[in-house]
């Protein structure tokens, strides 16, 4: 008798396998498409920069580029030094020292992340200007009558920009360095102490070298944010590369010249990324003990405890409390403007754009991460790395690269509609905010990608195998298994992407449709006409909304280390 069961079983087994293979290839194709969308602005920017521009580039090279490059270098050097000092110093105090208020400072030191650099720049001009509270108090106390009677540093300067950005961006260094200090081996620090190493020697000879890779990452993130800023540098009159791109495009009406400056700026960004990778290429350490031990701490008392409290309180006061108090004071005088049509329209536009862009960013990040999980090969890994470079591209550079292909597509569609149907479609992408959503997605995809990649990496592959053996396709595995398990991570990624979209200023200024205002552009316009009080209310809204993910990030970080410590101790 012929056994027909084996061929039937073989066909049944092969069909799901072939279907699964087709499904897996679709995920790979999706990852390639996402990477291509991320690279499109960079490629279009390079093509436009390669076109002849007459004597524009000669003029830019001879006058604009050297000055803006030197100013950008000085700004980044100053901000890097200040964020390094504040971030590393406070991280060491809250992880290695015991003093009153330490638990509060542990998470409160991240709060300045809620304040965009352009908002804190506007507030400190109000605080430190001649008519501001600081100089008014100096004149009242010492009896001065004019500015010639005393010396006071000019806030609208390169030094003012370094001061403001340093106190806003130091949390990047604090967060990565604090994490590195908490992960360092207690055994290594204990051995150093038994060999006679005091607190300073332990810090400089043991803890700091071990934390150097994390410090480099934190400083690099701060410098990228510094390079992206346009609101603060414009208000302070600091002509950085970002300002030069904006000025060449808007004021000189030279998109080609702006694209060439943008390419030079992009080269600076990639050089910064290479330096960051090169600086920590061989710096690795491993925790060899499986048992958890609390880090050896130094209990401070008296003047030392007071000094530690002041050292941790000053960055919070300067980076958040003082600006928030000024915004609250100005906004409280304009509460009637909450229902004004202009502010309602700006809030509606901001909410609509941020919701759409953050949802798309999270969905695309899920697709990209899951493609790497389903087809873990060189192609998907490269796609993931390409998609992550968007965060390193400044908003002005991204705007120039996005406008070119989208505008050409709009013109092609409009020409086709005119010739075929006799109607004009107008600017379908650039004129409707689609370009802004695209820019937000490219810029902040790395934020959502990192969160989702970390969350999905904790889901064991055995669940995928079990679901696939039960006949589920890869898409159903994602929807029915992974999404419910990583829902908190998805919400966190969505919140972070939403707040970043809401605060983004450079790309919004350059890509927004005509007569289209957001909260960020409303604040920028008010500050540009020296009427910051008119922008205090929308600025306070941005800060309050940005405060939510800052506190969530601090709490989540602290909880993850407590959980890791409990798990290691139980093991």
C-alpha positions as CSV (number, residue, x, y, z in Angstrom):
1,X,0.0,0.0,0.0
2,X,1.3,3.4,-1.0
3,X,1.9,5.8,1.9
4,X,0.3,9.1,1.0
5,X,0.7,10.7,4.4
6,X,4.3,11.6,3.9
7,X,3.9,13.7,0.7
8,X,0.9,15.4,2.1
9,X,2.8,16.3,5.3
10,X,5.7,17.5,3.2
11,X,3.5,19.8,1.1
12,X,1.7,21.2,4.2
13,X,5.1,21.9,5.8
14,X,6.5,23.5,2.7
15,X,3.6,25.9,2.1
16,X,3.8,27.8,5.4
17,X,7.6,28.0,5.0
18,X,7.4,29.5,1.5
19,X,4.7,32.0,2.7
20,X,6.8,32.9,5.7
21,X,9.8,33.5,3.4
22,X,7.7,35.8,1.2
23,X,6.5,37.7,4.3
24,X,10.1,37.9,5.7
25,X,11.3,39.4,2.4
26,X,8.5,42.0,2.6
27,X,9.9,43.1,6.0
28,X,13.4,43.4,4.4
29,X,11.9,45.5,1.6
30,X,10.2,47.7,4.1
31,X,13.5,48.3,5.9
32,X,15.2,49.2,2.6
33,X,12.5,51.7,1.8
34,X,12.8,53.3,5.2
35,X,16.5,53.6,4.8
36,X,16.1,55.1,1.3
37,X,13.6,57.7,2.7
38,X,16.2,58.7,5.3
39,X,19.0,59.0,2.7
40,X,16.9,60.9,0.2
41,X,17.5,64.3,1.7
42,X,21.2,63.8,2.0
43,X,21.5,62.6,-1.6
44,X,19.4,65.4,-3.0
45,X,21.4,67.9,-1.0
46,X,24.6,66.5,-2.5
47,X,23.2,66.7,-6.0
48,X,22.1,70.3,-5.6
49,X,25.5,71.3,-4.1
50,X,27.3,69.8,-7.1
51,X,25.5,72.1,-9.5
52,X,27.3,75.3,-10.6
53,X,26.3,78.5,-8.7
54,X,28.4,81.1,-10.4
55,X,30.3,83.3,-7.9
56,X,28.1,82.5,-5.0
57,X,30.3,79.7,-3.7
58,X,33.4,81.8,-4.1
59,X,31.8,84.6,-2.0
60,X,30.7,82.1,0.6
61,X,34.2,80.5,0.8
62,X,35.9,83.8,1.0
63,X,33.6,85.5,3.6
64,X,30.9,83.4,5.2
65,X,32.4,79.9,5.6
66,X,35.6,80.6,7.5
67,X,33.9,82.9,10.0
68,X,31.0,80.6,10.6
69,X,33.3,77.5,10.9
70,X,35.5,79.3,13.5
71,X,32.4,80.5,15.4
72,X,30.9,77.1,15.3
73,X,34.1,75.5,16.6
74,X,34.4,78.0,19.5
75,X,30.7,77.5,20.4
76,X,31.0,73.7,20.3
77,X,34.3,73.8,22.3
78,X,32.7,75.9,25.0
79,X,29.5,74.0,25.2
80,X,31.4,70.7,25.2
81,X,33.7,71.9,28.1
82,X,30.7,73.2,30.2
83,X,28.5,70.1,29.6
84,X,31.4,67.9,30.4
85,X,32.1,69.7,33.7
86,X,28.5,69.9,34.8
87,X,27.4,66.4,33.6
88,X,30.3,64.4,34.9
89,X,30.6,66.3,38.2
90,X,27.0,66.0,39.1
91,X,26.8,62.3,38.0
92,X,29.8,61.5,40.3
93,X,28.2,63.3,43.3
94,X,24.8,61.6,43.0
95,X,26.2,58.1,42.4
96,X,29.3,58.1,44.8
97,X,28.4,60.5,47.6
98,X,25.7,60.5,50.3
99,X,24.3,63.9,51.2
100,X,20.9,65.4,52.0
101,X,18.7,65.7,48.9
102,X,20.7,63.2,46.9
103,X,17.6,61.2,45.9
104,X,15.9,64.4,44.7
105,X,18.9,65.6,42.7
106,X,19.3,62.1,41.1
107,X,16.2,62.7,38.9
108,X,15.9,66.5,39.1
109,X,19.2,67.0,37.3
110,X,17.5,65.8,34.1
111,X,14.7,68.4,34.2
112,X,16.5,71.0,32.1
113,X,16.0,68.7,29.1
114,X,12.4,70.0,29.1
115,X,13.5,73.5,28.1
116,X,14.5,74.0,24.4
117,X,17.7,76.0,23.9
118,X,15.9,78.8,22.1
119,X,13.5,79.3,25.0
120,X,16.1,79.5,27.6
121,X,18.1,81.9,25.5
122,X,15.1,84.3,25.3
123,X,14.5,84.1,29.0
124,X,18.1,84.8,30.0
125,X,18.2,87.9,27.8
126,X,15.2,89.1,29.7
127,X,16.8,88.1,33.1
128,X,20.3,89.5,32.4
129,X,19.5,92.5,30.2
130,X,19.9,96.0,31.4
131,X,16.3,96.3,32.3
132,X,16.1,92.8,33.7
133,X,15.9,91.8,37.4
134,X,19.6,91.1,37.9
135,X,21.0,94.4,36.7
136,X,18.2,96.3,38.2
137,X,19.0,94.7,41.6
138,X,22.7,95.6,41.1
139,X,21.8,99.2,40.5
140,X,19.5,99.4,43.4
141,X,22.0,97.8,45.9
142,X,25.1,99.8,44.9
143,X,23.4,103.0,43.8
144,X,24.4,102.9,40.2
145,X,22.4,105.1,37.8
146,X,23.7,104.1,34.3
147,X,25.4,101.1,32.7
148,X,28.6,103.1,32.5
149,X,28.9,103.0,36.3
150,X,29.6,99.2,36.4
151,X,30.7,96.3,34.3
152,X,28.3,93.5,33.4
153,X,28.9,90.7,30.8
154,X,27.0,91.0,27.5
155,X,24.6,88.1,27.3
156,X,24.0,88.5,23.6
157,X,27.4,87.1,22.7
158,X,29.3,83.9,22.1
159,X,29.9,83.6,25.8
160,X,26.2,84.0,26.5
161,X,25.3,81.3,24.0
162,X,27.9,78.9,25.6
163,X,26.5,79.6,29.0
164,X,22.8,79.1,28.0
165,X,23.4,75.9,25.9
166,X,25.7,74.4,28.4
167,X,23.2,74.6,31.2
168,X,20.4,73.1,29.0
169,X,22.4,70.3,27.3
170,X,24.5,69.0,30.2
171,X,21.8,66.4,31.1
172,X,22.9,64.3,28.0
173,X,26.4,63.9,29.6
174,X,24.9,63.5,33.1
175,X,22.5,60.7,31.9
176,X,25.1,58.6,30.1
177,X,27.9,59.2,32.7
178,X,25.6,58.4,35.6
179,X,24.6,55.1,33.9
180,X,28.2,54.2,33.4
181,X,29.1,55.0,37.1
182,X,26.2,52.8,38.3
183,X,27.3,49.9,36.0
184,X,30.9,50.0,37.1
185,X,32.2,47.1,39.2
186,X,32.1,47.7,42.9
187,X,35.0,45.3,43.3
188,X,37.3,47.4,41.1
189,X,36.5,50.5,43.2
190,X,36.9,48.6,46.4
191,X,40.3,47.4,45.4
192,X,41.3,50.9,44.6
193,X,40.3,52.1,48.0
194,X,42.1,49.3,49.8
195,X,45.3,50.4,47.9
196,X,45.0,53.9,49.4
197,X,43.1,55.7,46.7
198,X,41.2,58.7,48.0
199,X,38.1,60.2,46.5
200,X,39.9,62.4,44.0
201,X,42.4,59.8,42.9
202,X,39.6,57.1,42.7
203,X,37.6,59.5,40.4
204,X,40.4,60.5,38.1
205,X,42.4,57.2,38.0
206,X,39.6,54.6,38.0
207,X,36.0,55.8,37.6
208,X,36.6,58.4,35.0
209,X,38.7,56.2,32.6
210,X,36.0,53.5,32.9
211,X,33.3,56.0,32.1
212,X,35.1,57.6,29.2
213,X,33.1,55.9,26.4
214,X,29.8,57.0,28.0
215,X,31.1,60.5,28.5
216,X,32.1,60.7,24.8
217,X,28.6,59.6,23.8
218,X,26.9,62.2,26.1
219,X,29.2,65.1,24.9
220,X,28.6,64.1,21.3
221,X,24.8,64.2,21.7
222,X,25.1,67.6,23.4
223,X,27.3,68.9,20.5
224,X,24.8,67.6,17.9
225,X,22.0,69.5,19.6
226,X,24.2,72.6,19.8
227,X,24.9,72.3,16.1
228,X,21.2,72.0,15.3
229,X,20.2,75.1,17.2
230,X,19.1,78.1,15.3
231,X,16.8,80.1,17.6
232,X,19.4,80.8,20.4
233,X,22.3,81.6,18.0
234,X,20.2,83.9,15.9
235,X,18.9,85.7,19.0
236,X,22.4,86.0,20.4
237,X,23.9,87.1,17.1
238,X,26.3,84.2,16.9
239,X,26.9,83.3,13.2
240,X,27.3,79.6,13.3
241,X,27.0,77.2,10.3
242,X,23.3,76.7,11.1
243,X,22.7,80.4,11.0
244,X,24.7,80.8,7.7
245,X,22.6,78.1,6.0
246,X,19.4,79.8,7.1
247,X,20.7,83.3,6.2
248,X,21.9,82.2,2.8
249,X,18.6,80.6,1.9
250,X,16.2,83.1,3.3
251,X,18.0,86.5,3.3
252,X,20.3,85.9,0.3
253,X,17.7,83.9,-1.7
254,X,20.3,81.3,-2.7
255,X,19.1,77.8,-2.2
256,X,22.2,76.4,-4.1
257,X,24.6,78.3,-1.8
258,X,22.6,77.2,1.2
259,X,22.9,73.6,0.0
260,X,26.7,73.9,-0.4
261,X,27.0,75.3,3.2
262,X,24.7,72.5,4.4
263,X,27.0,69.9,2.8
264,X,30.0,71.4,4.6
265,X,28.0,71.4,7.8
266,X,27.0,67.7,7.2
267,X,30.7,66.9,6.8
268,X,31.3,68.5,10.2
269,X,28.6,66.3,11.7
270,X,30.0,63.1,10.2
271,X,33.5,64.1,11.4
272,X,32.0,64.5,14.9
273,X,30.5,61.1,14.6
274,X,33.7,59.6,13.5
275,X,35.6,61.2,16.3
276,X,33.1,59.8,18.8
277,X,33.4,56.3,17.4
278,X,37.2,56.5,17.2
279,X,37.6,57.9,20.7
280,X,35.9,54.8,22.2
281,X,36.7,52.1,19.7
282,X,38.9,50.1,22.1
283,X,37.5,51.2,25.4
284,X,35.5,48.3,26.9
285,X,35.1,46.9,30.3
286,X,33.2,44.0,31.7
287,X,31.6,43.4,35.1
288,X,33.0,40.0,36.0
289,X,30.9,39.4,39.2
290,X,27.4,38.1,38.9
291,X,26.5,39.3,42.4
292,X,25.2,42.8,42.9
293,X,27.0,45.1,45.2
294,X,26.2,48.7,46.0
295,X,28.8,51.1,44.9
296,X,31.1,52.3,47.7
297,X,29.9,55.7,48.7
298,X,31.4,58.7,50.6
299,X,29.1,60.1,53.3
300,X,29.5,63.9,53.3
301,X,28.7,66.1,56.2
302,X,29.0,69.8,57.1
303,X,30.6,72.1,54.5
304,X,31.2,69.2,52.0
305,X,27.5,68.2,52.1
306,X,26.5,71.8,51.6
307,X,29.0,72.2,48.7
308,X,27.6,69.0,47.0
309,X,24.0,70.3,47.4
310,X,24.9,73.7,45.9
311,X,26.8,72.0,43.0
312,X,23.8,69.9,42.2
313,X,21.2,72.7,42.7
314,X,22.9,75.4,40.5
315,X,22.4,73.5,37.2
316,X,18.8,72.9,38.0
317,X,18.2,76.5,39.1
318,X,20.0,78.0,36.0
319,X,18.8,75.4,33.5
320,X,15.1,75.2,34.6
321,X,13.9,77.0,37.7
322,X,14.8,80.6,36.8
323,X,13.6,80.4,33.2
324,X,10.4,78.6,34.3
325,X,9.7,81.3,36.9
326,X,10.1,84.1,34.4
327,X,7.8,82.3,31.9
328,X,5.2,81.7,34.5
329,X,5.3,85.3,35.6
330,X,4.9,86.6,32.0
331,X,2.3,84.0,31.1
332,X,0.2,84.8,34.2
333,X,-0.3,88.3,32.9
334,X,-1.6,87.0,29.6
335,X,-4.0,84.2,30.5
336,X,-6.7,85.9,28.5
337,X,-4.7,85.0,25.4
338,X,-5.3,81.3,25.9
339,X,-8.5,81.6,23.8
340,X,-7.0,83.9,21.2
341,X,-7.5,82.6,17.6
342,X,-3.7,82.9,16.9
343,X,-2.7,80.8,19.9
344,X,-5.4,78.3,19.4
345,X,-4.4,77.9,15.8
346,X,-0.7,77.4,16.8
347,X,-1.6,74.9,19.4
348,X,-3.9,73.0,17.0
349,X,-1.2,73.0,14.3
350,X,1.5,71.8,16.8
351,X,-0.7,69.1,18.2
352,X,-1.8,67.8,14.7
353,X,1.7,67.8,13.3
354,X,3.3,66.2,16.4
355,X,0.6,63.5,16.7
356,X,0.8,62.5,13.1
357,X,4.6,62.6,12.9
358,X,5.2,60.8,16.2
359,X,2.7,58.0,15.2
360,X,4.3,57.6,11.8
361,X,7.8,57.6,13.4
362,X,6.9,54.9,15.9
363,X,5.2,52.7,13.3
364,X,8.2,53.1,10.9
365,X,10.6,52.3,13.8
366,X,8.6,49.2,14.6
367,X,8.8,48.1,11.0
368,X,12.6,48.7,10.9
369,X,13.4,47.0,14.2
370,X,11.2,44.0,13.4
371,X,12.8,43.6,9.9
372,X,16.1,43.3,11.7
373,X,14.6,40.7,13.9
374,X,13.0,38.7,11.2
375,X,15.9,38.9,8.7
376,X,19.0,39.4,10.8
377,X,21.6,40.0,8.1
378,X,24.0,42.6,6.8
379,X,21.3,44.4,4.7
380,X,18.9,45.0,7.6
381,X,21.7,46.0,9.9
382,X,22.9,48.6,7.4
383,X,19.3,49.8,7.0
384,X,19.0,50.3,10.8
385,X,22.2,52.2,10.9
386,X,21.2,54.5,8.0
387,X,17.8,55.2,9.6
388,X,19.6,56.2,12.8
389,X,21.7,59.0,11.2
390,X,18.7,61.3,10.9
391,X,19.1,62.5,14.5
392,X,22.6,63.7,13.7
393,X,21.5,65.8,10.7
394,X,20.7,69.4,11.8
395,X,17.2,70.6,11.0
396,X,18.4,73.3,8.6
397,X,20.4,70.8,6.6
398,X,17.5,68.4,6.6
399,X,15.1,71.1,5.5
400,X,17.2,72.0,2.5
401,X,17.5,68.3,1.5
402,X,13.8,67.6,1.8
403,X,12.5,70.7,0.1
404,X,14.3,69.9,-3.2
405,X,12.8,66.4,-4.1
406,X,9.3,67.3,-2.6
407,X,9.1,70.5,-4.5
408,X,10.0,68.8,-7.7
409,X,7.4,66.1,-7.1
410,X,4.8,68.8,-6.5
411,X,5.7,70.6,-9.7
412,X,5.6,67.4,-11.7
413,X,2.1,66.5,-10.4
414,X,0.9,70.0,-11.0
415,X,2.2,70.1,-14.5
416,X,0.5,66.7,-15.2
417,X,-2.8,67.9,-13.8
418,X,-2.7,71.1,-15.8
419,X,-1.9,69.3,-19.1
420,X,-4.4,66.5,-18.5
421,X,-7.3,67.9,-16.6
422,X,-6.8,71.7,-16.8
423,X,-6.6,72.2,-13.1
424,X,-3.8,73.1,-10.7
425,X,-3.0,70.9,-7.8
426,X,-0.7,73.4,-6.1
427,X,1.9,72.3,-3.6
428,X,0.5,69.0,-2.4
429,X,3.4,68.1,-0.2
430,X,5.3,71.3,0.6
431,X,2.2,73.4,1.0
432,X,0.2,71.0,3.3
433,X,2.7,70.3,6.1
434,X,3.6,66.9,4.6
435,X,7.2,68.1,4.3
436,X,7.3,68.9,8.0
437,X,6.0,65.5,8.9
438,X,8.6,63.9,6.7
439,X,11.3,66.0,8.3
440,X,10.2,65.1,11.8
441,X,10.1,61.5,10.9
442,X,13.6,61.4,9.5
443,X,15.0,63.6,12.3
444,X,13.6,61.7,15.3
445,X,13.4,58.1,13.9
446,X,16.5,57.3,15.8
447,X,14.8,58.2,19.1
448,X,11.9,55.8,18.6
449,X,14.2,53.2,17.0
450,X,16.5,53.1,20.0
451,X,13.6,52.7,22.5
452,X,11.8,50.0,20.5
453,X,15.0,48.1,19.7
454,X,15.8,47.9,23.4
455,X,12.3,46.8,24.3
456,X,12.0,44.2,21.5
457,X,15.4,42.8,22.3
458,X,14.1,41.7,25.7
459,X,11.5,39.5,24.1
460,X,12.9,36.0,23.7
461,X,13.1,34.6,20.2
462,X,11.5,31.4,21.4
463,X,8.1,33.1,21.4
464,X,8.5,33.9,17.7
465,X,9.3,30.3,17.0
466,X,6.4,29.0,19.0
467,X,4.0,31.4,17.2
468,X,5.3,30.5,13.8
469,X,4.9,26.8,14.4
470,X,1.3,27.5,15.2
471,X,0.8,28.9,11.7
472,X,1.2,32.6,12.5
473,X,2.9,34.8,9.9
474,X,5.5,37.3,10.9
475,X,3.0,40.1,10.8
476,X,0.7,38.3,13.1
477,X,3.5,37.5,15.5
478,X,4.4,41.2,15.7
479,X,0.8,42.3,16.2
480,X,-0.4,39.5,18.5
481,X,2.8,38.8,20.5
482,X,5.3,41.6,20.4
483,X,3.1,44.7,20.5
484,X,1.2,43.7,23.6
485,X,4.5,42.8,25.4
486,X,6.3,46.1,24.6
487,X,3.3,48.4,24.9
488,X,5.0,50.5,27.7
489,X,8.1,50.9,25.5
490,X,6.0,52.0,22.5
491,X,4.2,54.6,24.7
492,X,7.5,55.9,25.9
493,X,8.9,56.1,22.3
494,X,5.7,57.8,21.2
495,X,5.9,60.4,24.0
496,X,9.6,61.2,23.3
497,X,9.0,61.6,19.6
498,X,5.9,63.8,20.2
499,X,7.8,66.2,22.5
500,X,10.8,66.3,20.1
501,X,8.5,67.1,17.2
502,X,6.7,69.8,19.3
503,X,10.0,71.5,20.2
504,X,11.7,71.3,16.8
505,X,12.4,74.8,15.4
506,X,15.0,74.9,12.5
507,X,13.1,72.5,10.2
508,X,9.8,74.0,11.1
509,X,10.9,77.6,10.2
510,X,12.1,76.5,6.8
511,X,9.5,74.0,5.8
512,X,6.2,75.3,7.2
513,X,3.5,76.3,4.7
514,X,2.6,80.0,4.4
515,X,0.7,81.5,7.3
516,X,1.2,78.4,9.3
517,X,2.4,78.8,12.8
518,X,3.3,76.4,15.6
519,X,4.1,77.0,19.2
520,X,7.8,77.0,18.4
521,X,7.5,79.5,15.6
522,X,5.2,81.7,17.6
523,X,7.9,81.9,20.4
524,X,10.6,82.5,17.7
525,X,8.6,85.3,16.0
526,X,7.8,87.0,19.3
527,X,11.5,87.0,20.3
528,X,12.6,88.2,16.9
529,X,10.5,91.4,17.3
530,X,11.8,91.9,20.9
531,X,8.4,91.1,22.3
532,X,9.2,87.9,24.3
533,X,6.3,88.5,26.6
534,X,3.9,87.7,23.7
535,X,5.6,84.3,23.4
536,X,5.7,83.5,27.1
537,X,2.5,81.6,27.1
538,X,3.3,79.2,24.2
539,X,6.8,78.9,25.5
540,X,5.5,77.8,28.9
541,X,3.2,75.2,27.2
542,X,6.3,73.7,25.4
543,X,8.2,73.6,28.7
544,X,5.4,72.0,30.7
545,X,4.8,69.3,28.0
546,X,8.5,68.7,27.7
547,X,8.7,68.2,31.5
548,X,6.7,65.0,31.3
549,X,9.2,62.9,29.3
550,X,12.1,64.4,31.2
551,X,10.7,63.2,34.5
552,X,9.6,59.9,33.0
553,X,13.1,59.3,31.6
554,X,14.6,60.0,35.0
555,X,12.2,57.7,36.8
556,X,12.6,54.9,34.2
557,X,16.4,55.1,34.4
558,X,16.4,54.9,38.2
559,X,13.9,52.0,38.2
560,X,15.9,50.1,35.6
561,X,19.0,50.2,37.7
562,X,17.2,49.2,40.8
563,X,15.6,46.2,38.9
564,X,19.0,45.2,37.5
565,X,20.5,45.4,41.0
566,X,17.7,43.2,42.4
567,X,18.1,40.7,39.6
568,X,21.8,40.4,40.0
569,X,21.5,40.1,43.8
570,X,18.9,37.3,43.4
571,X,21.1,35.5,40.9
